[in-house]
Amino acid sequence: MDIQVNGLNYNVNLQDGTIESAQVGLYGRDETSGDYVNAQIKVQPSDLAEGAKFLTSNPADIVTIAKKKLAADTALKETANTPAQ
């Protein structure tokens, strides 16, 4: 599934003008099955490369981080309490 960006917003602290995080809107749809995903992923300063700031980071890099977070968040996690199907 090809994941596309439908939004990139910076969350600014109006008191001091710093960017606290970025909100990335992602979506994708599988043409064959019709399955789709629609997500909002928050990228924190700790997610950026060491020493990087939102103002100096390439937006494409922020989107890449968000896509990786989406993949990690949606990966199947084995648990002892998985219900029977």
N, C-alpha and C positions, 0 to 999 in steps of 0.2 A: 504494500500500500504506500503510495507516495504521499507524504505528509507536507502540507502547504501551510504558510503563515497567513493568518487573516487579521493580525493585529500585533503591534508592539508598542507598549505604553510604559513610560517611566513614572515611578511613584516618587514624587519629590517632597521632601520635608520643607514646608513653606517657612518654617522658623529660621532655618540656616541655609536653605537653597541646595542642600545636598540631595543626590539621588539615592534613595534607600533600597530600591529594588526595581526590577522590570517585570512586567506582565506580558507574556507572549501567548497569543491565541493561535492554536494549531488545529488543523482539520485534515481529514483524508477520507476517501471513499473508494472501496473496491468495486470496480465496474461489474465484475462477474457475479459476486455474491450480494452486492448491495450493502454489505457491512460498512459501517463508518465510525469514525472517532471524531470527537469535538472536545477540545480541552483548553483550559487556561492554566499555564504553568508560570509559577513565580520564580524568577532568577534572583538569588540573593548575592550580595557582594562576595560572600564566601565561596560562591560557585565560580567566580571569575578566576582567571589565572593569577598567580601570586603577583601582587603589586599593581594589578590592573584596576581601573576605575571605570564606571559606566560611561563617563564622558570621553574616555580615551579608547574604549573598546569598540571594535567594528560591530555594527548591528548584526551582521551575519554570524559572528562568533557567539553573540547572545542567543540567537535563534538555534544554533548548533547545540549549545548548552541545554536549551529548553527541550529540544528533540531528544537528547540523551536522557534527560530527567523523565520525560514522558515514557520512553522505552523502559527505564528502570521501574517506574511507578506501575506500569501495566504488565510487567513480566510475571509469569506464573510463579507463585511462591508456594512451595510445598509446606503444608502444615499437618500436624497430627490430627486436626479436627476437620479434615476435608469431608464434606457430606457425600454419601454414596449417590451415584447417579443411576 
